[in-house]
Amino acid sequence: MIDLHTHSLFSDGELVPSELVRRAAVMGYRAIAITDHVDISNIEVVVSRIVAFAEKAKDEFSLEIIPGAEITHAPPSMIPMLIQRARELGARLVVVHGETIVEPVIEGTNRAAIEACVDILAHPGLITAEDVQSAVHKGVALEITARKGHSLSNGHVARLATKYGAQMVINTDAHSPTDLITYDFAYQVLRGAGLQEGQIKEVFKNSEDIVKKTSGGRI
């Protein structure tokens, strides 16, 4: 399992990074990105601490640790600046909290994230066909999620991504240890989103390619 969207105590997750990574390793994870929630108020502190942890712990665990950030509920006009700042601080993967059916994310967030070339647009359940086509052009991956609530619109995301050829990835958006999943469960989530065998294999490969890109080829 490769999981490119998780949370620790540095935002609203339940675990310190070491326990989050250890539990993922025990479950057979090959790579994990720690992408705690940030906006203009906390990005400097959160990203720098996750980056420091990943650097110091990189040889202590049996999986690749990717320091990242999830820009969350930020005004769309701030998203390009926040993506750039997260990368300057050392985030190797930047996620934006997409427009979802279960949270009041500001309209226009999906488009702003895509236009700013974010790495992954998380659970973008209210995404439009136009924005999916833009994601294809910009090389932005769309998330199929195992997260309760957000996952209710997986079918919509998968259908449009399939129609227009957008890249998809499967993540947990884990906040607690029980949110971490196995490869087999991820496979079932993708099947439930309406994807076929060949498409599911491509989704897993997309995650592998992102890890290789962010870690200099290591996985």
C-alpha angles and dihedrals in degrees: 000000000000114000118189099178122056139134135222135186088285085083126002101319122116100228138065111242094258093057093043091053094042093052091048091050092052089052090056100259116165096195138005133190119208104213109172121187115270140172133163091294100061111013095106095054101037100045095043091052094047090048091050092049093049092050095049095042100041094103096039100070134054096238139059113269114207118194111219147144139229113216102215133195091338118152108267091239089062097048099088091050093047093050090051093047093049090054092047089054091055105266106153093193127035122195128185121211102242131215106281137180094239103050132049097244112171114264110251094038094111092052095045091051093048094046089051090053098241113185097237132010104213122224094334093183097162095047119143129225089247092055092047089054089050090051089056091052093045096043094240117157119226118218127234102197138207090200116121113249096012089062092064090085097044091109092057092049093046093048094053093040090053093046095052101029099249120167114253133196132186118230138162105221082216118199098163135030091257090061093067112099142197126246089252093055091047088053090054092049089054091048089050090054088060100257123146128227096269092047092050091054089051091052092055090046090052090058091049091051092051091051092050090049094050097042103042095258097312121134 
